[in-house]
Amino acid sequence: AASPAVSHPRQMEIEYGRDLIRHLKEIQVVEGNDRLAHMVRDVLTLDRDALRNAHLTSIEFFHEMIHLFTEHQMAKRPPPVLEELFALYREVVAFTRLAASSQESLLQTLRNDPDLDDQAFREVLENSLNQNPPQLLHALVDYMLKPGVYSDKFRKEAQNFLKGKEAGYLESQVKDFDSELLKHSILTA
C-alpha cells in the first residue's frame, strides 16, 4: 500500500474511510512532545517538528491511524504489544514503498535533527530497505525491547507477551492483521 498523505479532511476520508476518520475527534499540533505523534482517546497529537517533512508526517499519521483502526474497527482489539508491532510494521512498510528520493528526504530530516530521532527509529527505517518481512518483524521486536524507546512497563509486557512464541507466530499475526486492513480498505492490495 502506498503511504497515505495528510492533506485535507475529505482526502483523509478517501484514504482511510469515513468509518475510521469519524472516530478522530481532533488533531492537535504541539511543540516539544515526547513523541512525534501519539493517539489518546481519539485525539491525535503531532509534534510540530514532525511537520518538517511531508513523508515523515504521513508515516507518523498512518501509524496513529492503525491505533484508531484497532480500537474502533476490529472485532477484538489486539494486545497492546501486537497493536504497536502492527503499527510499526505498517509504518515501516509505508516508508519502504516511498520513492527513493522521498525516503532519502525523510532520512535526511531525521539525520539533521537528533531530537527528532531520539529513539533511533532512523536506523530501523534505513535497515528496512534491505530486509524481508520476517527480518523486519524481528528488527521491530528488537526495537520495541530496546531500553529508552518505550516505557519500562511496556518493555516488560512485551518481553512477557513474546516469551515462548514460535518463530512464525508474529508473521501469522501480521498477515491476519493485514487481511483486516484490506477488508476495511485501509490497505490496497
ZAPAFI-977977 format. One line per field, with one value per atom (N, C-alpha, C): residue in one letter; residue number from 1; x negated, y, z. Coordinates in nm, 3 decimals. Layout:
N
type = c(a / ...)
seq = c(NUM / ...)
east = c(X / ...)
north = c(Y / ...)
up = c(Z / ...)
% end
This chain:
189
type = c(a / a / a / a / a / a / s / s / s / p / p / p / a / a / a / v / v / v / s / s / s / h / h / h / p / p / p / r / r / r / q / q / q / m / m / m / e / e / e / i / i / i / e / e / e / y / y / y / g / g / g / r / r / r / d / d / d / l / l / l / i / i / i / r / r / r / h / h / h / l / l / l / k / k / k / e / e / e / i / i / i / q / q / q / v / v / v / v / v / v / e / e / e / g / g / g / n / n / n / d / d / d / r / r / r / l / l / l / a / a / a / h / h / h / m / m / m / v / v / v / r / r / r / d / d / d / v / v / v / l / l / l / t / t / t / l / l / l / d / d / d / r / r / r / d / d / d / a / a / a / l / l / l / r / r / r / n / n / n / a / a / a / h / h / h / l / l / l / t / t / t / s / s / s / i / i / i / e / e / e / f / f / f / f / f / f / h / h / h / e / e / e / m / m / m / i / i / i / h / h / h / l / l / l / f / f / f / t / t / t / e / e / e / h / h / h / q / q / q / m / m / m / a / a / a / k / k / k / r / r / r / p / p / p / p / p / p / p / p / p / v / v / v / l / l / l / e / e / e / e / e / e / l / l / l / f / f / f / a / a / a / l / l / l / y / y / y / r / r / r / e / e / e / v / v / v / v / v / v / a / a / a / f / f / f / t / t / t / r / r / r / l / l / l / a / a / a / a / a / a / s / s / s / s / s / s / q / q / q / e / e / e / s / s / s / l / l / l / l / l / l / q / q / q / t / t / t / l / l / l / r / r / r / n / n / n / d / d / d / p / p / p / d / d / d / l / l / l / d / d / d / d / d / d / q / q / q / a / a / a / f / f / f / r / r / r / e / e / e / v / v / v / l / l / l / e / e / e / n / n / n / s / s / s / l / l / l / n / n / n / q / q / q / n / n / n / p / p / p / p / p / p / q / q / q / l / l / l / l / l / l / h / h / h / a / a / a / l / l / l / v / v / v / d / d / d / y / y / y / m / m / m / l / l / l / k / k / k / p / p / p / g / g / g / v / v / v / y / y / y / s / s / s / d / d / d / k / k / k / f / f / f / r / r / r / k / k / k / e / e / e / a / a / a / q / q / q / n / n / n / f / f / f / l / l / l / k / k / k / g / g / g / k / k / k / e / e / e / a / a / a / g / g / g / y / y / y / l / l / l / e / e / e / s / s / s / q / q / q / v / v / v / k / k / k / d / d / d / f / f / f / d / d / d / s / s / s / e / e / e / l / l / l / l / l / l / k / k / k / h / h / h / s / s / s / i / i / i / l / l / l / t / t / t / a / a / a)
seq = c(1 / 1 / 1 / 2 / 2 / 2 / 3 / 3 / 3 / 4 / 4 / 4 / 5 / 5 / 5 / 6 / 6 / 6 / 7 / 7 / 7 / 8 / 8 / 8 / 9 / 9 / 9 / 10 / 10 / 10 / 11 / 11 / 11 / 12 / 12 / 12 / 13 / 13 / 13 / 14 / 14 / 14 / 15 / 15 / 15 / 16 / 16 / 16 / 17 / 17 / 17 / 18 / 18 / 18 / 19 / 19 / 19 / 20 / 20 / 20 / 21 / 21 / 21 / 22 / 22 / 22 / 23 / 23 / 23 / 24 / 24 / 24 / 25 / 25 / 25 / 26 / 26 / 26 / 27 / 27 / 27 / 28 / 28 / 28 / 29 / 29 / 29 / 30 / 30 / 30 / 31 / 31 / 31 / 32 / 32 / 32 / 33 / 33 / 33 / 34 / 34 / 34 / 35 / 35 / 35 / 36 / 36 / 36 / 37 / 37 / 37 / 38 / 38 / 38 / 39 / 39 / 39 / 40 / 40 / 40 / 41 / 41 / 41 / 42 / 42 / 42 / 43 / 43 / 43 / 44 / 44 / 44 / 45 / 45 / 45 / 46 / 46 / 46 / 47 / 47 / 47 / 48 / 48 / 48 / 49 / 49 / 49 / 50 / 50 / 50 / 51 / 51 / 51 / 52 / 52 / 52 / 53 / 53 / 53 / 54 / 54 / 54 / 55 / 55 / 55 / 56 / 56 / 56 / 57 / 57 / 57 / 58 / 58 / 58 / 59 / 59 / 59 / 60 / 60 / 60 / 61 / 61 / 61 / 62 / 62 / 62 / 63 / 63 / 63 / 64 / 64 / 64 / 65 / 65 / 65 / 66 / 66 / 66 / 67 / 67 / 67 / 68 / 68 / 68 / 69 / 69 / 69 / 70 / 70 / 70 / 71 / 71 / 71 / 72 / 72 / 72 / 73 / 73 / 73 / 74 / 74 / 74 / 75 / 75 / 75 / 76 / 76 / 76 / 77 / 77 / 77 / 78 / 78 / 78 / 79 / 79 / 79 / 80 / 80 / 80 / 81 / 81 / 81 / 82 / 82 / 82 / 83 / 83 / 83 / 84 / 84 / 84 / 85 / 85 / 85 / 86 / 86 / 86 / 87 / 87 / 87 / 88 / 88 / 88 / 89 / 89 / 89 / 90 / 90 / 90 / 91 / 91 / 91 / 92 / 92 / 92 / 93 / 93 / 93 / 94 / 94 / 94 / 95 / 95 / 95 / 96 / 96 / 96 / 97 / 97 / 97 / 98 / 98 / 98 / 99 / 99 / 99 / 100 / 100 / 100 / 101 / 101 / 101 / 102 / 102 / 102 / 103 / 103 / 103 / 104 / 104 / 104 / 105 / 105 / 105 / 106 / 106 / 106 / 107 / 107 / 107 / 108 / 108 / 108 / 109 / 109 / 109 / 110 / 110 / 110 / 111 / 111 / 111 / 112 / 112 / 112 / 113 / 113 / 113 / 114 / 114 / 114 / 115 / 115 / 115 / 116 / 116 / 116 / 117 / 117 / 117 / 118 / 118 / 118 / 119 / 119 / 119 / 120 / 120 / 120 / 121 / 121 / 121 / 122 / 122 / 122 / 123 / 123 / 123 / 124 / 124 / 124 / 125 / 125 / 125 / 126 / 126 / 126 / 127 / 127 / 127 / 128 / 128 / 128 / 129 / 129 / 129 / 130 / 130 / 130 / 131 / 131 / 131 / 132 / 132 / 132 / 133 / 133 / 133 / 134 / 134 / 134 / 135 / 135 / 135 / 136 / 136 / 136 / 137 / 137 / 137 / 138 / 138 / 138 / 139 / 139 / 139 / 140 / 140 / 140 / 141 / 141 / 141 / 142 / 142 / 142 / 143 / 143 / 143 / 144 / 144 / 144 / 145 / 145 / 145 / 146 / 146 / 146 / 147 / 147 / 147 / 148 / 148 / 148 / 149 / 149 / 149 / 150 / 150 / 150 / 151 / 151 / 151 / 152 / 152 / 152 / 153 / 153 / 153 / 154 / 154 / 154 / 155 / 155 / 155 / 156 / 156 / 156 / 157 / 157 / 157 / 158 / 158 / 158 / 159 / 159 / 159 / 160 / 160 / 160 / 161 / 161 / 161 / 162 / 162 / 162 / 163 / 163 / 163 / 164 / 164 / 164 / 165 / 165 / 165 / 166 / 166 / 166 / 167 / 167 / 167 / 168 / 168 / 168 / 169 / 169 / 169 / 170 / 170 / 170 / 171 / 171 / 171 / 172 / 172 / 172 / 173 / 173 / 173 / 174 / 174 / 174 / 175 / 175 / 175 / 176 / 176 / 176 / 177 / 177 / 177 / 178 / 178 / 178 / 179 / 179 / 179 / 180 / 180 / 180 / 181 / 181 / 181 / 182 / 182 / 182 / 183 / 183 / 183 / 184 / 184 / 184 / 185 / 185 / 185 / 186 / 186 / 186 / 187 / 187 / 187 / 188 / 188 / 188 / 189 / 189 / 189)
east = c(-0.084 / 0.000 / -0.088 / -0.043 / -0.116 / -0.105 / -0.202 / -0.197 / -0.095 / 0.013 / 0.114 / 0.062 / 0.107 / 0.067 / 0.174 / 0.133 / 0.225 / 0.241 / 0.360 / 0.375 / 0.503 / 0.614 / 0.742 / 0.839 / 0.935 / 1.026 / 1.097 / 1.137 / 1.204 / 1.107 / 0.981 / 0.879 / 0.858 / 0.861 / 0.845 / 0.958 / 1.080 / 1.192 / 1.168 / 1.114 / 1.089 / 0.979 / 0.871 / 0.758 / 0.791 / 0.859 / 0.878 / 1.021 / 1.113 / 1.252 / 1.325 / 1.443 / 1.524 / 1.550 / 1.571 / 1.599 / 1.484 / 1.361 / 1.247 / 1.226 / 1.227 / 1.197 / 1.300 / 1.423 / 1.523 / 1.489 / 1.402 / 1.361 / 1.251 / 1.186 / 1.079 / 1.145 / 1.137 / 1.206 / 1.132 / 0.999 / 0.922 / 0.779 / 0.715 / 0.571 / 0.510 / 0.420 / 0.351 / 0.206 / 0.156 / 0.015 / -0.047 / -0.148 / -0.211 / -0.361 / -0.427 / -0.572 / -0.632 / -0.737 / -0.807 / -0.744 / -0.664 / -0.604 / -0.714 / -0.695 / -0.798 / -0.798 / -0.697 / -0.689 / -0.648 / -0.683 / -0.642 / -0.491 / -0.429 / -0.284 / -0.235 / -0.116 / -0.050 / 0.100 / 0.173 / 0.318 / 0.365 / 0.445 / 0.505 / 0.650 / 0.738 / 0.883 / 0.927 / 0.882 / 0.923 / 0.877 / 0.778 / 0.718 / 0.574 / 0.543 / 0.409 / 0.327 / 0.215 / 0.123 / -0.001 / -0.031 / -0.151 / -0.246 / -0.372 / -0.472 / -0.496 / -0.508 / -0.530 / -0.649 / -0.750 / -0.870 / -0.841 / -0.737 / -0.702 / -0.656 / -0.615 / -0.564 / -0.676 / -0.799 / -0.912 / -0.927 / -0.876 / -0.889 / -0.755 / -0.698 / -0.565 / -0.561 / -0.669 / -0.672 / -0.678 / -0.751 / -0.755 / -0.616 / -0.553 / -0.416 / -0.324 / -0.337 / -0.250 / -0.265 / -0.389 / -0.405 / -0.370 / -0.395 / -0.354 / -0.201 / -0.136 / 0.010 / 0.065 / 0.006 / 0.050 / 0.037 / -0.075 / -0.096 / 0.019 / 0.055 / 0.161 / 0.298 / 0.319 / 0.446 / 0.462 / 0.351 / 0.357 / 0.414 / 0.369 / 0.423 / 0.573 / 0.612 / 0.754 / 0.834 / 0.779 / 0.843 / 0.861 / 0.753 / 0.764 / 0.865 / 0.874 / 0.968 / 1.113 / 1.139 / 1.278 / 1.330 / 1.245 / 1.298 / 1.265 / 1.185 / 1.159 / 1.258 / 1.304 / 1.398 / 1.338 / 1.209 / 1.139 / 1.005 / 0.982 / 0.858 / 0.742 / 0.631 / 0.518 / 0.450 / 0.370 / 0.293 / 0.206 / 0.178 / 0.102 / -0.031 / -0.100 / -0.229 / -0.209 / -0.110 / -0.084 / -0.033 / 0.052 / 0.103 / -0.010 / -0.103 / -0.216 / -0.306 / -0.326 / -0.405 / -0.338 / -0.206 / -0.133 / -0.153 / -0.139 / -0.151 / -0.293 / -0.392 / -0.532 / -0.557 / -0.510 / -0.533 / -0.472 / -0.348 / -0.282 / -0.349 / -0.394 / -0.465 / -0.593 / -0.669 / -0.795 / -0.770 / -0.670 / -0.638 / -0.597 / -0.520 / -0.484 / -0.610 / -0.706 / -0.834 / -0.905 / -0.909 / -0.981 / -0.917 / -0.791 / -0.721 / -0.726 / -0.789 / -0.810 / -0.915 / -0.914 / -1.020 / -1.152 / -1.262 / -1.394 / -1.426 / -1.390 / -1.418 / -1.337 / -1.216 / -1.133 / -1.188 / -1.234 / -1.297 / -1.418 / -1.502 / -1.624 / -1.590 / -1.489 / -1.446 / -1.403 / -1.324 / -1.278 / -1.397 / -1.486 / -1.603 / -1.693 / -1.709 / -1.793 / -1.733 / -1.604 / -1.536 / -1.568 / -1.565 / -1.596 / -1.744 / -1.830 / -1.974 / -2.008 / -1.940 / -1.970 / -1.932 / -1.841 / -1.796 / -1.785 / -1.889 / -1.887 / -1.768 / -1.714 / -1.597 / -1.474 / -1.468 / -1.356 / -1.363 / -1.484 / -1.507 / -1.576 / -1.531 / -1.599 / -1.581 / -1.495 / -1.477 / -1.534 / -1.614 / -1.689 / -1.601 / -1.485 / -1.399 / -1.457 / -1.538 / -1.602 / -1.678 / -1.746 / -1.821 / -1.727 / -1.612 / -1.513 / -1.469 / -1.441 / -1.398 / -1.508 / -1.629 / -1.740 / -1.759 / -1.760 / -1.781 / -1.665 / -1.546 / -1.428 / -1.438 / -1.517 / -1.528 / -1.595 / -1.662 / -1.731 / -1.680 / -1.558 / -1.506 / -1.380 / -1.365 / -1.239 / -1.143 / -1.015 / -0.919 / -0.957 / -0.999 / -1.037 / -1.156 / -1.253 / -1.366 / -1.320 / -1.231 / -1.178 / -1.104 / -1.021 / -0.948 / -1.045 / -1.149 / -1.249 / -1.316 / -1.352 / -1.415 / -1.321 / -1.193 / -1.097 / -1.078 / -1.078 / -1.071 / -1.194 / -1.311 / -1.433 / -1.422 / -1.368 / -1.349 / -1.254 / -1.143 / -1.045 / -1.104 / -1.199 / -1.258 / -1.381 / -1.423 / -1.541 / -1.513 / -1.598 / -1.577 / -1.570 / -1.476 / -1.462 / -1.366 / -1.324 / -1.230 / -1.087 / -1.051 / -0.920 / -0.941 / -0.834 / -0.844 / -0.893 / -0.951 / -0.996 / -0.878 / -0.763 / -0.643 / -0.604 / -0.602 / -0.565 / -0.668 / -0.796 / -0.901 / -0.884 / -0.853 / -0.833 / -0.711 / -0.603 / -0.484 / -0.519 / -0.598 / -0.639 / -0.722 / -0.816 / -0.900 / -0.815 / -0.722 / -0.634 / -0.544 / -0.490 / -0.400 / -0.473 / -0.593 / -0.667 / -0.737 / -0.752 / -0.821 / -0.751 / -0.826 / -0.774 / -0.694 / -0.684 / -0.610 / -0.696 / -0.631 / -0.702 / -0.748 / -0.845 / -0.906 / -0.803 / -0.707 / -0.610 / -0.490 / -0.485 / -0.369 / -0.347 / -0.451 / -0.435 / -0.401 / -0.464 / -0.433 / -0.286 / -0.236 / -0.095 / -0.003 / -0.038 / 0.044 / 0.047 / -0.068 / -0.074 / 0.006 / -0.003 / 0.074 / 0.224 / 0.268 / 0.410 / 0.451 / 0.365 / 0.394 / 0.404 / 0.311 / 0.316 / 0.445 / 0.493 / 0.622 / 0.735 / 0.731 / 0.831 / 0.822 / 0.700 / 0.681 / 0.734 / 0.708 / 0.758 / 0.911 / 0.967 / 1.113 / 1.181 / 1.116 / 1.173 / 1.120 / 1.051 / 0.997 / 0.898 / 0.826 / 0.721 / 0.593 / 0.579 / 0.471 / 0.532 / 0.454 / 0.495 / 0.398 / 0.448 / 0.362 / 0.255)
north = c(-0.118 / 0.000 / 0.124 / 0.221 / 0.347 / 0.417 / 0.500 / 0.578 / 0.690 / 0.688 / 0.791 / 0.928 / 1.030 / 1.166 / 1.235 / 1.322 / 1.401 / 1.534 / 1.562 / 1.686 / 1.760 / 1.695 / 1.760 / 1.659 / 1.705 / 1.610 / 1.519 / 1.571 / 1.487 / 1.382 / 1.422 / 1.328 / 1.219 / 1.257 / 1.158 / 1.055 / 1.101 / 1.008 / 0.910 / 0.960 / 0.873 / 0.773 / 0.819 / 0.731 / 0.629 / 0.670 / 0.583 / 0.534 / 0.593 / 0.554 / 0.637 / 0.678 / 0.763 / 0.697 / 0.564 / 0.495 / 0.507 / 0.512 / 0.526 / 0.672 / 0.760 / 0.902 / 0.965 / 0.920 / 0.980 / 0.963 / 0.867 / 0.846 / 0.943 / 1.005 / 1.101 / 1.232 / 1.263 / 1.380 / 1.509 / 1.502 / 1.625 / 1.591 / 1.685 / 1.679 / 1.801 / 1.777 / 1.886 / 1.890 / 2.007 / 2.025 / 2.099 / 2.037 / 2.094 / 2.102 / 2.172 / 2.182 / 2.114 / 2.035 / 1.972 / 1.844 / 1.776 / 1.649 / 1.544 / 1.447 / 1.344 / 1.242 / 1.240 / 1.155 / 1.244 / 1.202 / 1.281 / 1.279 / 1.167 / 1.158 / 1.054 / 1.075 / 0.972 / 0.999 / 0.892 / 0.896 / 0.861 / 0.949 / 0.923 / 0.966 / 0.873 / 0.898 / 0.967 / 0.912 / 0.956 / 1.097 / 1.148 / 1.276 / 1.249 / 1.291 / 1.275 / 1.398 / 1.376 / 1.485 / 1.468 / 1.568 / 1.570 / 1.675 / 1.637 / 1.737 / 1.823 / 1.949 / 2.043 / 2.003 / 1.945 / 1.903 / 1.793 / 1.714 / 1.608 / 1.669 / 1.794 / 1.859 / 1.912 / 1.896 / 1.943 / 1.868 / 1.748 / 1.664 / 1.597 / 1.617 / 1.563 / 1.411 / 1.346 / 1.199 / 1.150 / 1.222 / 1.189 / 1.207 / 1.318 / 1.342 / 1.229 / 1.189 / 1.087 / 0.953 / 0.907 / 0.775 / 0.779 / 0.892 / 0.906 / 0.903 / 0.975 / 0.978 / 0.837 / 0.768 / 0.633 / 0.541 / 0.551 / 0.472 / 0.495 / 0.619 / 0.651 / 0.607 / 0.610 / 0.561 / 0.411 / 0.340 / 0.196 / 0.179 / 0.262 / 0.253 / 0.287 / 0.387 / 0.423 / 0.306 / 0.244 / 0.129 / 0.014 / -0.021 / -0.136 / -0.110 / 0.014 / 0.046 / 0.044 / 0.093 / 0.114 / 0.019 / -0.048 / -0.125 / -0.274 / -0.316 / -0.460 / -0.519 / -0.640 / -0.706 / -0.723 / -0.755 / -0.769 / -0.698 / -0.602 / -0.526 / -0.618 / -0.612 / -0.698 / -0.650 / -0.737 / -0.693 / -0.573 / -0.484 / -0.363 / -0.388 / -0.494 / -0.525 / -0.555 / -0.637 / -0.667 / -0.545 / -0.467 / -0.347 / -0.253 / -0.232 / -0.143 / -0.204 / -0.334 / -0.401 / -0.385 / -0.403 / -0.384 / -0.242 / -0.144 / -0.004 / 0.027 / -0.021 / -0.001 / -0.068 / -0.190 / -0.266 / -0.193 / -0.151 / -0.082 / 0.052 / 0.121 / 0.248 / 0.226 / 0.124 / 0.097 / 0.050 / -0.034 / -0.079 / 0.041 / 0.133 / 0.255 / 0.331 / 0.339 / 0.405 / 0.334 / 0.202 / 0.127 / 0.142 / 0.180 / 0.195 / 0.337 / 0.428 / 0.563 / 0.559 / 0.657 / 0.671 / 0.690 / 0.647 / 0.657 / 0.800 / 0.896 / 1.036 / 1.079 / 1.029 / 1.060 / 0.993 / 0.869 / 0.800 / 0.879 / 0.920 / 0.993 / 1.126 / 1.193 / 1.320 / 1.302 / 1.199 / 1.170 / 1.135 / 1.049 / 1.010 / 1.130 / 1.216 / 1.334 / 1.427 / 1.439 / 1.519 / 1.464 / 1.333 / 1.272 / 1.286 / 1.275 / 1.291 / 1.433 / 1.530 / 1.672 / 1.718 / 1.649 / 1.692 / 1.571 / 1.545 / 1.429 / 1.428 / 1.545 / 1.548 / 1.485 / 1.492 / 1.428 / 1.277 / 1.226 / 1.081 / 1.034 / 1.082 / 1.047 / 0.900 / 0.828 / 0.686 / 0.599 / 0.660 / 0.589 / 0.509 / 0.565 / 0.497 / 0.506 / 0.606 / 0.619 / 0.492 / 0.433 / 0.310 / 0.198 / 0.190 / 0.089 / 0.113 / 0.240 / 0.273 / 0.241 / 0.282 / 0.255 / 0.105 / 0.029 / -0.115 / -0.186 / -0.129 / -0.194 / -0.208 / -0.124 / -0.126 / -0.253 / -0.326 / -0.449 / -0.571 / -0.564 / -0.674 / -0.732 / -0.863 / -0.926 / -0.914 / -0.944 / -0.925 / -0.994 / -1.120 / -1.180 / -1.108 / -1.066 / -0.991 / -0.857 / -0.791 / -0.664 / -0.681 / -0.784 / -0.808 / -0.832 / -0.910 / -0.936 / -0.804 / -0.722 / -0.592 / -0.502 / -0.505 / -0.422 / -0.469 / -0.600 / -0.653 / -0.607 / -0.619 / -0.571 / -0.423 / -0.346 / -0.203 / -0.178 / -0.252 / -0.235 / -0.270 / -0.362 / -0.407 / -0.325 / -0.235 / -0.153 / -0.052 / -0.048 / 0.049 / 0.193 / 0.269 / 0.408 / 0.436 / 0.333 / 0.354 / 0.359 / 0.259 / 0.254 / 0.253 / 0.270 / 0.269 / 0.132 / 0.130 / 0.003 / -0.092 / -0.038 / -0.120 / -0.187 / -0.108 / -0.164 / -0.268 / -0.239 / -0.334 / -0.466 / -0.460 / -0.582 / -0.658 / -0.587 / -0.651 / -0.720 / -0.651 / -0.707 / -0.833 / -0.828 / -0.945 / -1.063 / -1.037 / -1.145 / -1.198 / -1.108 / -1.149 / -1.235 / -1.196 / -1.263 / -1.390 / -1.408 / -1.526 / -1.654 / -1.743 / -1.874 / -1.876 / -1.765 / -1.763 / -1.830 / -1.908 / -1.976 / -1.875 / -1.915 / -1.825 / -1.765 / -1.842 / -1.794 / -1.722 / -1.713 / -1.652 / -1.508 / -1.427 / -1.285 / -1.267 / -1.346 / -1.337 / -1.370 / -1.471 / -1.509 / -1.399 / -1.340 / -1.232 / -1.111 / -1.076 / -0.962 / -0.991 / -1.111 / -1.148 / -1.136 / -1.183 / -1.173 / -1.026 / -0.947 / -0.805 / -0.735 / -0.764 / -0.705 / -0.742 / -0.863 / -0.903 / -0.815 / -0.783 / -0.692 / -0.554 / -0.505 / -0.373 / -0.374 / -0.480 / -0.492 / -0.497 / -0.574 / -0.590 / -0.454 / -0.368 / -0.237 / -0.126 / -0.165 / -0.070 / 0.030 / -0.010 / 0.074 / 0.051 / -0.069 / -0.102 / -0.141 / -0.126 / -0.177 / -0.286 / -0.384 / -0.499 / -0.457)
up = c(0.000 / 0.000 / 0.000 / -0.071 / -0.075 / 0.058 / 0.088 / 0.210 / 0.192 / 0.273 / 0.256 / 0.297 / 0.230 / 0.262 / 0.344 / 0.432 / 0.511 / 0.439 / 0.392 / 0.318 / 0.353 / 0.344 / 0.358 / 0.421 / 0.504 / 0.566 / 0.467 / 0.353 / 0.253 / 0.199 / 0.177 / 0.132 / 0.237 / 0.364 / 0.471 / 0.466 / 0.438 / 0.426 / 0.312 / 0.202 / 0.087 / 0.121 / 0.183 / 0.214 / 0.322 / 0.426 / 0.541 / 0.557 / 0.488 / 0.500 / 0.604 / 0.568 / 0.655 / 0.790 / 0.790 / 0.915 / 1.014 / 0.964 / 1.054 / 1.093 / 0.997 / 1.023 / 1.117 / 1.114 / 1.202 / 1.350 / 1.382 / 1.521 / 1.565 / 1.469 / 1.501 / 1.543 / 1.673 / 1.726 / 1.700 / 1.704 / 1.695 / 1.656 / 1.588 / 1.563 / 1.628 / 1.723 / 1.791 / 1.742 / 1.716 / 1.683 / 1.800 / 1.860 / 1.979 / 1.957 / 2.045 / 2.038 / 2.160 / 2.137 / 2.248 / 2.300 / 2.219 / 2.258 / 2.273 / 2.360 / 2.378 / 2.264 / 2.182 / 2.063 / 1.946 / 1.825 / 1.709 / 1.692 / 1.731 / 1.722 / 1.822 / 1.872 / 1.951 / 1.954 / 1.982 / 1.983 / 2.124 / 2.183 / 2.314 / 2.306 / 2.339 / 2.337 / 2.207 / 2.097 / 1.963 / 1.928 / 2.001 / 1.970 / 1.926 / 1.805 / 1.751 / 1.787 / 1.851 / 1.884 / 1.799 / 1.721 / 1.637 / 1.691 / 1.704 / 1.738 / 1.614 / 1.635 / 1.525 / 1.439 / 1.501 / 1.429 / 1.326 / 1.350 / 1.254 / 1.122 / 1.125 / 1.005 / 0.915 / 0.957 / 0.876 / 0.745 / 0.742 / 0.623 / 0.598 / 0.480 / 0.450 / 0.460 / 0.423 / 0.429 / 0.574 / 0.657 / 0.799 / 0.860 / 0.829 / 0.877 / 0.834 / 0.709 / 0.653 / 0.723 / 0.742 / 0.805 / 0.954 / 1.019 / 1.159 / 1.170 / 1.080 / 1.078 / 1.053 / 0.957 / 0.924 / 1.046 / 1.117 / 1.239 / 1.337 / 1.357 / 1.454 / 1.404 / 1.274 / 1.220 / 1.243 / 1.248 / 1.281 / 1.422 / 1.515 / 1.652 / 1.653 / 1.579 / 1.571 / 1.512 / 1.409 / 1.346 / 1.445 / 1.516 / 1.607 / 1.718 / 1.760 / 1.868 / 1.822 / 1.702 / 1.661 / 1.554 / 1.480 / 1.369 / 1.372 / 1.467 / 1.478 / 1.578 / 1.547 / 1.637 / 1.776 / 1.780 / 1.908 / 1.896 / 1.984 / 1.981 / 2.022 / 1.948 / 1.983 / 2.111 / 2.172 / 2.289 / 2.252 / 2.346 / 2.316 / 2.245 / 2.281 / 2.218 / 2.069 / 2.038 / 1.897 / 1.822 / 1.885 / 1.820 / 1.782 / 1.874 / 1.844 / 1.737 / 1.743 / 1.639 / 1.503 / 1.497 / 1.371 / 1.318 / 1.408 / 1.367 / 1.318 / 1.391 / 1.348 / 1.213 / 1.200 / 1.076 / 0.957 / 0.970 / 0.859 / 0.830 / 0.934 / 0.916 / 0.837 / 0.872 / 0.804 / 0.661 / 0.642 / 0.506 / 0.420 / 0.477 / 0.402 / 0.362 / 0.453 / 0.422 / 0.306 / 0.310 / 0.205 / 0.068 / 0.066 / -0.062 / -0.118 / -0.043 / -0.095 / -0.205 / -0.291 / -0.390 / -0.317 / -0.378 / -0.315 / -0.273 / -0.355 / -0.320 / -0.197 / -0.184 / -0.066 / 0.059 / 0.043 / 0.156 / 0.205 / 0.111 / 0.147 / 0.212 / 0.162 / 0.220 / 0.366 / 0.391 / 0.526 / 0.616 / 0.568 / 0.648 / 0.676 / 0.577 / 0.596 / 0.701 / 0.701 / 0.804 / 0.943 / 0.958 / 1.087 / 1.123 / 1.021 / 1.046 / 1.091 / 1.031 / 1.057 / 1.197 / 1.261 / 1.393 / 1.485 / 1.563 / 1.653 / 1.749 / 1.783 / 1.872 / 1.807 / 1.676 / 1.605 / 1.617 / 1.627 / 1.624 / 1.750 / 1.864 / 1.989 / 2.026 / 1.956 / 1.982 / 1.870 / 1.783 / 1.679 / 1.582 / 1.549 / 1.452 / 1.311 / 1.284 / 1.153 / 1.117 / 1.214 / 1.188 / 1.143 / 1.206 / 1.167 / 1.023 / 0.990 / 0.854 / 0.753 / 0.782 / 0.689 / 0.667 / 0.775 / 0.765 / 0.695 / 0.705 / 0.646 / 0.496 / 0.435 / 0.289 / 0.238 / 0.327 / 0.289 / 0.366 / 0.417 / 0.497 / 0.436 / 0.450 / 0.412 / 0.531 / 0.513 / 0.624 / 0.755 / 0.757 / 0.886 / 0.951 / 0.871 / 0.927 / 0.983 / 0.912 / 0.959 / 1.092 / 1.101 / 1.226 / 1.342 / 1.317 / 1.420 / 1.462 / 1.364 / 1.394 / 1.473 / 1.442 / 1.514 / 1.658 / 1.677 / 1.814 / 1.892 / 1.832 / 1.898 / 1.933 / 1.840 / 1.863 / 1.980 / 1.983 / 2.091 / 2.227 / 2.230 / 2.356 / 2.396 / 2.309 / 2.334 / 2.446 / 2.548 / 2.655 / 2.602 / 2.656 / 2.620 / 2.506 / 2.435 / 2.324 / 2.378 / 2.457 / 2.521 / 2.672 / 2.744 / 2.890 / 2.938 / 3.056 / 3.113 / 3.131 / 3.168 / 3.186 / 3.054 / 2.945 / 2.815 / 2.771 / 2.790 / 2.751 / 2.826 / 2.954 / 3.033 / 2.981 / 2.951 / 2.894 / 2.762 / 2.679 / 2.551 / 2.570 / 2.662 / 2.689 / 2.734 / 2.825 / 2.875 / 2.765 / 2.684 / 2.578 / 2.475 / 2.439 / 2.332 / 2.378 / 2.506 / 2.558 / 2.514 / 2.455 / 2.417 / 2.287 / 2.218 / 2.091 / 1.982 / 1.899 / 1.789 / 1.686 / 1.606 / 1.507 / 1.411 / 1.366 / 1.269 / 1.329 / 1.460 / 1.526 / 1.481 / 1.487 / 1.452 / 1.306 / 1.219 / 1.076 / 1.051 / 1.121 / 1.107 / 1.158 / 1.271 / 1.327 / 1.234 / 1.177 / 1.085 / 0.960 / 0.909 / 0.789 / 0.818 / 0.933 / 0.970 / 0.986 / 1.046 / 1.064 / 0.929 / 0.840 / 0.706 / 0.634 / 0.656 / 0.597 / 0.648 / 0.778 / 0.835 / 0.771 / 0.753 / 0.691 / 0.547 / 0.475 / 0.337 / 0.336 / 0.425 / 0.433 / 0.459 / 0.535 / 0.567 / 0.477 / 0.371 / 0.271 / 0.329 / 0.436 / 0.490 / 0.410 / 0.358 / 0.265 / 0.133 / 0.028 / -0.101 / -0.142 / -0.211 / -0.250 / -0.349)
% end
